[in-house]
Amino acid sequence: MDSSQSRIPRYVSHASDDGQYEAVRDHLNEVSQMAAEFARPFGGEDWAALAGLAHDIGKYSEEFQDRILHGAGKVDHSTAGAFELGVAGAHQIAYCIAGHHGGLPNGGSAASDVEGGTLFARLRSAARKRIPKYEAFRSEVDLDSLIKGAEPPRIDSDERDPDSVWFSLQFFIRMLYSCLVDADYLCTERFMAGERARLACDSIPTLCEKLEKKLAGFYPPRTSLNKKRCGVLDACQEAGSWEPGVFSLTVPTGGGKTFASLRFALSHAVAHDGMRRVIYAIPYTSIIDQNAREFRQVLGAENVLEHHANFDFDDEGELGDRLRLASENWEAPVVVTTNVQLFESLFANKASRCRKLHNIAGSVIVLDEAQMIPTAQLVPCVRALVELVRNYGCSVVLCTATQPSLDALFERFGCSVREIVPDPQELFDSLERVVYRDSGSLSDDDLALRLGEAGRSLCVVNSRRQARRLYDLIKHQDGSFHLTTSMHPAHRERILAEIRDRLAAGVPCCVVATSLVEAGVNLDFPVVYRALAGIDSVVQAAGRCNREGLMIGKGEVFVFRPLEPLRIPRDVDQKQTMAGLVLHGVAEDPEKGVPIGDLGVIESYFRRLHHIRREELDAKGVYAMCCKAPVVKDADCSLWIRSIPFEDIAEAFSIIDDPSYTVIVAAHAPFDDVEALVGGFADRAAMRRLARYSVGVYEHDLKALLAAGAVEPVNGGVYVLRDSTLYSEEVGLDVGKIEEGKGIFL
């Protein structure tokens, strides 16, 4: 035997490109120790250590050794560890081990085929000796001692809700899985590629000091507005010492909630041992960009991880590589992300989405624009937040100007909601910069006339079709703009820059838009018209009126009902109806207008909306699936598990249920990226760049574009617009130019 062969361990886990070999035993011990550390914040270290020690014992088979050393075919090496712990009664860990590569499986049933992919089928297959023999592990790995000494974590569930224990169980398994897959990935990466540079982050107390240094410049406040903002800041600092739980921060537009919520989050984390990070979840990427930029300026770029589909790590230079690594498991003290990333990860079953979960434990989670949690997933989302508070050392902050009245739902699951601001209504009254007027029903012609007379005005409507009709009526006027999602993001940014320039110059500017301008878009008009929609949408639109409070008197927000019939989504129609019912009983004061921004009106609207949708708050049955764990047995081989449908849960849970298709405007997009997409070799960075030149279209419009030969289908269900005449600088993609087209709706 030559010297190189003598260095090969008897049982090899990994072989690196430079000829190094890692022993299975070494890998198992390293993953076990790291997974235990990851699980320590929520008391799961013993079980995580077991998962790490057992996850790869299937590599002790001769079949796997033949694969790793000689390139033989694929070998099942994960069922073995799952079986050993399954027969020991630790089926919770068996899920994690069985899925540490392919994802957490469904539990299955007694009828599951032996060859199937469910956990029960795989355990039964192992019991019947249908997997490679792996018994050699017993000479190197002492699982029995660890099994006997392992203390199961204490999971606190709500005694009033008998199903609560099963929700907690599936949540704990997913958290345990997170510890295992993150440790496995990191240990394997370290052996194969060496240690990679990671973020050099400050401690939470240091970040708190940096923020306080910034906020010191706000004191003493010199204007009445700044006095109110400082009052909010003071309330947040004082509340930081409160016991962890669920909080609401109800602050109107202009009240300074961005830095106020950060002050609470950092103060709260400093005040309570075990709190390790702050997570901001935001529905819109435009707001994420703004907030993350402000946080980086105050806290330092190394301390703030911005994680969403549109963030390009390559733009950050050398720091981008460290941020990209941190995004895989949220290893940063401040994470700014989307609702999609947060909530879909909490119900995911794939390793790539679940790796970050253990780092959510011990976090202050700020939900900015909390009213944007989708109604159809409201119950599972709230229940997951309660679980994080109850068993994983988290606090949750519902931060918005239009609180979605979730107190009753949180209380249903055993958590009360505490308001941070002492008197929210007084704060709203003192900062109110607009008056709401009920304009009744308006035709497009009347509306266009009013917009023109206003000089500088914004009109927000519920459908792209109406936006286009209105724009056609006003486009002859100087300074008229159309702004909808028929225009790709880069185009919208150019239009917004022009709009801001005209507003700053005080010259005529009339904008017709859909709801995309209602959050995260810094515009300031003296007059806003808003088609009746949900109360929260009307209040958001009002945030674009007299935004800086510089007018003499108040800005005016006119709420109207379109006279012409429109096709609008059921969701928008239902919210519009509920808003109409709430406002029907509210009198309009000649001076004060309609009190749409009143907190009582907002609360009444959300109560009615949630009541009428009470059967739809878990529209896809996700919470129901999480609360069932029937026992499945096989008497022949003495197997039993609690069957949990992890794969089905992940498939059913979706924050964005978007039926649209992506069309990339080739004439505007980078040529090389388009060619890479068409050729099938576009990487993630290219896809992010192309996203800035993409438009979402619905099925009937896609069919029209395909029938006309205007788009070319490419890889991944994406389409490239080849007929550039269908895209204009005024309105964006214009499917109506095609004879078969029927217009574009919101």
Disulfide bonds with the S-S distance in Angstrom:
none
